[in-house]
Amino acid sequence: MALLGALSFAGARTGAFSIPPSQAGGGTVPLPGTGPLSSKSADVVIIPMRGHFGFEPGADEWIDVDAFNALVKQAKSLGPRFVVLDIESPGGLVVVMHSIAETLMKEFPEGGSITPVAWPGMAGSAASFVTLTCPKIVVKPGARVGAALTVQTTPKGVVAVDDLPTDKSGAAQKFKSFSDALERSAIQFGGHPPEVRAAMATQAATLYWSPSQRRFFGTVPDPKNRGDLQELDTATTVLTMTAKEMVTYGLALHGDGEAGLCAALGLPATAAVVRVGSELPAWFGAVSDAYGASLADDNESVQIFVSSFVEGMRDYLKLNHEVKLNDAKRKSSVSDKDRDRDKFEAAGRLLRSEREKASKKAGVAATQLKSIVERLERSKKLLRALGVEPLVLPQSALLAPKIQASLACHGKGDYSGALAIIASGPSAK
């Protein structure tokens, strides 16, 4: 799965306000953005966006699509002039980044009464894209925005997508075209130079700045007369801008603290500022606890039990066939009945003993797999109650339906059926 500087997950977009609260840790933990607010109006509403774009096991905080969507709707209910994204993030999943951008474009249409504002400190990778999607940017002191080169986890480690062989198939180009169009739409919505986004996201891109024209160029218009063009990014580097550079090049204004933010937005010191998302810490804890019930069931351990289950049933079926053949030979032998009977009976005892061991091996693995599936189902139920789709679970959760169906056959003594189900597809070994 493609990432922008971090690992995580994207929750599916759910009907935020229709999701019931869950009981976690002895208290009610609703999806952030669905609870009542003490304020009824505001000039500025600040939404926190901290951590990776998408869930990350063990993290204290992250940026979740479901929670973000609910917080945006809650912010809009206060009728503010500005909704500010307080960004402190190194990046995350591309799919989460795209979902956040789509929400911004949908909830804050051009010409509307509310303007989305990015207020970044650390805005790496996916966070830099969301920053550029906002029509207004106010940078904190020491802000960094950029380093948006897309990377992907491979057997050899994390590798830049630009360094991987290009898939020129029709299907690959179809998906890329659709993704590229979304990113162009987001940058157009924000109204920021596409050359800046390209320099942040593509190593081969270049970027130049003309102080006299106060504009960016992706290439030198006239190589024989560069004029006052300043090279900001070469074809071998990836662009990250500082707060000072963002302001110097006209991409952002400077705003330190809420007072500085309001001043940058042209608001008086008396402007009403409301921060939403106070429920996030408790919600993050509840989601982590719900996930923790299945945390031990990682792909490797599940595959070990699946392999043991498969091997046990295969051995059982093979030995069971040999037992039947041996019994048939014993019954059909007429030459020396006593000697043949003893030989076949001894072989039969050994085969039945080995068959029993194989059956026990499959049974032990089945018990472990049943326990895993039960834990995954409990986690799914808890996560859904918290407003998170169970994509947050380990990848092994995708095997749960197949495991359940196979266990059902195994429980009826249908080893052939169980084996056909569990051993099908690329996950089987």
C-alpha positions in Angstrom: 0.0 0.0 0.0 1.3 3.4 -0.9 2.4 5.7 1.9 3.5 9.3 2.3 6.2 9.1 4.9 4.4 6.9 7.5 2.5 3.7 8.0 -1.2 3.7 8.9 -4.7 2.9 7.9 -7.8 4.7 6.6 -11.1 4.2 8.1 -14.1 4.1 5.7 -16.4 7.1 5.7 -19.3 6.3 8.0 -22.4 8.3 8.9 -20.7 10.0 11.8 -23.7 11.4 13.6 -25.7 8.2 13.4 -23.0 6.1 15.1 -23.9 5.2 18.7 -21.4 5.7 21.5 -19.5 2.7 22.8 -18.8 1.5 26.3 -15.0 1.3 26.7 -13.0 1.4 29.8 -16.1 1.8 31.9 -17.2 5.1 30.3 -18.9 6.3 27.2 -16.6 7.2 24.3 -18.4 8.7 21.4 -16.8 9.3 18.0 -15.2 12.7 18.3 -17.3 15.5 16.8 -20.6 13.8 17.6 -21.0 15.2 21.2 -22.6 18.5 22.3 -20.6 21.8 22.2 -20.6 24.4 24.9 -20.4 27.2 22.3 -23.1 28.0 19.8 -21.1 30.1 17.4 -17.5 31.1 16.6 -15.4 33.1 14.3 -12.7 30.5 14.1 -12.9 26.8 14.8 -9.7 24.8 15.2 -9.5 21.1 14.4 -6.4 19.2 15.7 -4.6 17.0 13.2 -1.8 15.3 15.0 0.1 12.1 14.3 0.1 9.9 11.3 -2.5 10.0 8.6 -4.3 6.8 9.6 -4.2 4.4 12.6 -0.9 3.1 13.8 -0.7 0.4 16.4 0.9 1.7 19.6 0.4 5.4 18.7 -1.2 7.7 21.2 -2.8 9.8 18.4 -3.4 9.7 14.7 -5.5 11.4 12.0 -8.6 9.4 11.3 -11.0 9.9 8.4 -14.2 9.2 10.4 -13.3 11.5 13.3 -12.1 14.2 10.9 -15.3 14.2 9.0 -17.4 14.4 12.2 -15.3 17.2 13.5 -15.7 19.2 10.3 -19.5 18.9 10.4 -19.3 19.9 14.1 -17.1 22.9 13.2 -19.5 24.0 10.4 -22.4 23.9 12.9 -20.9 26.9 14.7 -21.1 29.1 11.5 -17.4 30.3 11.6 -15.6 32.3 9.0 -12.6 30.0 9.2 -12.1 26.4 10.0 -8.4 25.9 10.9 -6.5 22.6 10.6 -3.9 22.6 13.4 -1.4 20.3 11.6 1.4 18.5 13.3 2.1 15.4 11.2 4.9 13.5 9.5 2.6 12.0 6.9 0.7 8.8 6.4 -1.4 6.8 4.0 -2.3 8.2 0.5 -5.9 7.0 0.9 -6.3 8.9 4.1 -4.7 12.0 2.5 -7.1 11.8 -0.5 -10.1 11.3 1.8 -9.2 14.4 3.9 -8.8 16.4 0.7 -12.1 15.2 -0.7 -13.8 16.2 2.6 -12.3 19.7 2.4 -13.5 20.2 -1.2 -17.0 18.9 -0.5 -17.6 20.6 2.9 -16.1 24.0 1.9 -17.1 24.7 -1.7 -15.5 27.6 -3.5 -17.5 30.8 -2.9 -18.9 29.5 0.4 -19.0 31.4 3.6 -16.4 29.3 5.4 -12.7 29.1 4.4 -10.5 26.2 5.4 -7.1 27.2 6.7 -4.0 25.1 7.2 -2.0 26.1 10.3 1.0 23.8 10.1 4.0 23.3 12.3 5.3 19.9 11.1 3.6 19.1 7.7 5.5 16.3 6.1 4.4 14.3 3.1 0.6 13.7 3.3 0.2 16.6 5.6 1.9 19.0 3.1 -0.6 17.9 0.5 -3.5 18.7 2.8 -1.8 22.0 3.7 -1.7 22.9 0.0 -5.4 21.9 -0.4 -6.4 24.7 1.9 -6.9 28.1 0.3 -5.3 29.9 3.2 -2.1 28.8 5.0 -0.8 30.3 8.2 2.5 28.9 9.3 3.7 28.5 12.9 7.3 29.5 13.8 9.7 26.8 12.8 7.2 25.2 10.4 8.3 22.7 7.8 6.1 21.8 4.8 7.0 19.3 2.1 8.9 16.0 1.7 5.9 14.4 0.0 7.6 11.8 -2.1 5.4 8.7 -2.1 7.0 5.6 -0.7 5.9 1.9 -0.6 6.8 -1.0 1.6 8.4 -3.8 -0.4 10.3 -7.0 0.6 13.5 -5.0 0.4 12.1 -2.3 2.7 10.5 1.1 2.1 11.2 2.3 -1.4 10.2 5.5 -3.2 7.5 4.8 -5.8 9.5 6.8 -8.3 12.3 4.3 -8.0 10.1 1.3 -8.7 9.6 -0.1 -12.3 6.7 1.7 -13.9 3.6 -0.4 -14.5 2.4 0.7 -17.9 -0.5 -1.7 -18.0 -3.9 -0.3 -18.9 -5.3 -1.1 -15.4 -2.4 0.6 -13.6 -2.7 3.7 -15.8 -6.4 3.9 -15.2 -6.0 4.0 -11.4 -3.1 6.4 -11.6 -5.1 8.7 -13.9 -8.0 8.9 -11.4 -5.7 9.5 -8.5 -3.7 12.2 -10.3 -7.0 14.0 -11.2 -8.0 14.1 -7.6 -4.6 15.6 -6.6 -4.8 18.2 -9.3 -8.4 19.1 -8.2 -7.2 19.5 -4.6 -4.3 21.7 -5.5 -6.5 23.8 -7.8 -9.0 24.1 -4.9 -6.3 25.4 -2.7 -5.2 27.8 -5.4 -1.5 27.2 -4.8 1.1 26.7 -7.6 1.1 23.1 -8.9 4.9 23.5 -9.4 5.4 23.6 -5.7 3.4 20.4 -5.1 5.4 18.7 -7.9 8.7 19.7 -6.3 7.5 18.3 -2.9 6.2 15.1 -4.3 8.5 14.2 -7.2 12.3 13.8 -7.0 12.7 14.5 -10.8 10.8 17.8 -10.6 12.6 21.2 -10.5 11.4 24.5 -9.1 12.5 28.1 -9.7 11.4 31.4 -8.2 11.4 34.8 -9.8 11.5 37.6 -7.2 10.6 40.2 -9.9 7.6 38.3 -11.2 6.8 36.8 -7.8 5.9 33.5 -9.3 7.2 29.9 -9.6 8.5 28.0 -12.6 8.8 24.3 -13.0 11.5 24.8 -15.7 13.6 27.6 -17.0 11.5 29.3 -19.7 14.6 30.6 -21.5 17.8 28.6 -20.8 19.9 31.3 -22.5 18.5 34.1 -20.3 17.6 32.9 -16.8 17.2 36.4 -15.5 16.6 36.6 -11.8 15.4 33.0 -11.5 16.4 31.3 -8.2 16.7 27.5 -8.1 14.8 26.2 -5.2 14.7 22.5 -6.0 16.9 20.3 -8.3 16.0 17.2 -10.2 17.8 15.1 -7.6 16.2 16.6 -4.4 12.8 16.7 -2.8 11.5 20.1 -1.7 10.7 21.0 1.9 10.0 24.6 2.8 10.6 26.4 6.1 8.1 28.9 7.6 10.2 31.8 6.4 10.3 30.5 2.9 6.6 29.9 2.8 6.0 33.5 3.8 8.7 34.9 1.5 7.3 33.2 -1.6 3.8 34.3 -0.8 2.4 30.8 0.0 1.6 31.6 3.6 1.2 34.2 6.4 2.9 33.9 9.8 0.9 33.3 12.9 2.2 32.4 16.3 -0.4 31.2 18.7 -4.2 31.9 18.5 -3.6 35.7 18.6 -1.2 35.5 15.8 -3.5 33.2 13.8 -6.4 35.6 14.1 -4.2 38.5 13.2 -3.1 36.7 10.1 -6.7 36.0 9.2 -7.6 39.7 9.5 -9.7 39.1 12.6 -9.7 41.3 15.8 -8.2 40.2 19.1 -11.8 39.7 20.3 -12.6 37.1 17.7 -14.3 34.0 19.2 -12.0 31.0 18.8 -13.3 27.5 19.6 -11.2 24.3 19.6 -13.0 21.0 19.0 -11.8 17.5 19.4 -11.4 17.4 23.2 -12.7 13.8 23.1 -9.9 12.6 20.9 -7.5 11.4 23.7 -10.2 9.2 25.3 -11.3 8.0 21.9 -7.7 7.1 20.8 -7.3 5.1 24.0 -10.6 3.2 23.4 -9.7 2.4 19.8 -6.2 1.2 20.9 -7.8 -1.0 23.6 -10.3 -2.5 21.1 -7.4 -3.2 18.7 -5.3 -4.6 21.4 -7.6 -7.6 21.8 -6.4 -8.8 18.4 -2.9 -7.3 18.4 -1.2 -10.6 19.1 -2.9 -12.1 16.0 -0.4 -10.8 13.5 -0.1 -12.2 10.0 2.8 -14.4 10.9 1.2 -16.1 13.9 -2.1 -16.6 12.1 -0.3 -18.2 9.1 1.6 -20.6 11.4 -1.7 -21.9 12.8 -3.3 -22.0 9.3 -0.3 -24.0 8.0 -0.5 -26.4 10.9 -4.3 -26.8 10.4 -3.8 -27.5 6.6 -0.9 -29.9 7.2 -2.8 -31.8 9.9 -5.8 -32.3 7.7 -3.8 -33.2 4.6 -1.9 -35.8 6.6 -5.1 -37.1 8.1 -6.7 -37.5 4.7 -3.6 -39.2 3.2 -3.3 -41.6 6.2 -7.0 -42.3 6.2 -6.8 -43.4 2.6 -3.8 -45.6 3.5 -5.8 -47.1 6.4 -8.6 -48.1 4.0 -6.2 -49.6 1.5 -4.5 -51.6 4.2 -7.8 -52.8 5.6 -8.9 -53.9 2.1 -5.7 -55.7 1.5 -6.0 -57.5 4.8 -9.5 -58.6 4.0 -8.6 -59.8 0.5 -5.5 -61.8 1.5 -6.0 -65.5 1.3 -2.5 -66.9 0.9 -1.3 -67.2 4.5 -4.1 -65.7 6.6 -2.4 -65.7 9.9 0.9 -64.2 8.7 -0.8 -61.6 6.4 -3.4 -60.7 9.1 -0.6 -60.0 11.6 1.3 -57.9 9.0 -1.7 -55.9 8.0 -3.0 -55.4 11.5 0.4 -54.1 12.6 0.5 -51.7 9.7 -3.1 -50.7 10.4 -2.2 -49.9 14.1 0.7 -47.7 13.0 -1.3 -45.9 10.3 -4.2 -45.3 12.7 -1.8 -44.0 15.3 -0.3 -41.6 12.8 -3.8 -40.6 11.6 -4.8 -39.8 15.2 -1.7 -37.6 15.5 -2.5 -35.7 12.3 -6.1 -35.3 13.5 -4.9 -34.0 16.8 -2.5 -31.5 15.1 -5.4 -30.2 13.0 -7.6 -30.0 16.1 -5.1 -28.0 18.2 -4.6 -25.5 15.3 -8.4 -25.3 14.9 -8.8 -24.4 18.6 -6.2 -21.6 18.2 -7.8 -20.3 15.0 -11.3 -20.3 16.6 -9.9 -18.3 19.5 -8.3 -15.8 17.1 -11.5 -15.4 15.1 -13.5 -14.8 18.2 -11.1 -12.1 19.3 -11.2 -10.5 15.9 -15.0 -10.5 16.0 -15.0 -8.8 19.4 -12.5 -6.2 18.2 -14.7 -5.6 15.1 -17.7 -5.0 17.3 -15.9 -2.6 19.6 -14.4 -0.7 16.7 -17.7 -0.3 14.9 -19.2 1.0 18.1 -16.4 3.6 18.2 -17.2 4.7 14.6 -14.2 2.9 13.1 -14.5 0.4 10.3 -12.5 -2.8 11.1 -9.9 -2.1 8.5 -7.9 -1.0 11.5 -7.5 -4.7 12.4 -4.4 -6.7 11.4 -4.3 -7.9 7.8 -5.0 -11.4 9.1 -8.6 -10.2 9.8 -9.2 -10.6 6.0 -8.8 -14.3 6.5 -11.4 -14.5 9.2 -14.4 -15.5 7.0 -12.4 -18.2 5.2 -11.2 -19.5 8.6 -14.7 -19.6 10.0 -16.1 -21.5 7.0 -13.2 -24.0 7.1 -13.7 -24.5 10.9 -17.4 -25.2 10.3 -16.5 -28.0 7.9 -13.8 -29.3 10.2 -16.3 -29.4 13.1 -18.6 -31.7 11.0 -15.7 -34.0 10.2 -15.6 -32.8 6.6 -11.8 -32.5 6.3 -11.9 -32.4 2.5 -14.3 -29.5 2.5 -12.4 -27.7 5.3 -9.1 -28.1 3.4 -10.6 -26.9 0.1 -11.7 -23.7 1.8 -8.7 -22.8 3.9 -6.1 -23.9 1.3 -7.6 -21.8 -1.5 -6.2 -18.5 -2.7 -2.8 -16.8 -2.3 -2.8 -16.8 1.5 -2.4 -20.6 1.7 1.0 -22.3 1.9 
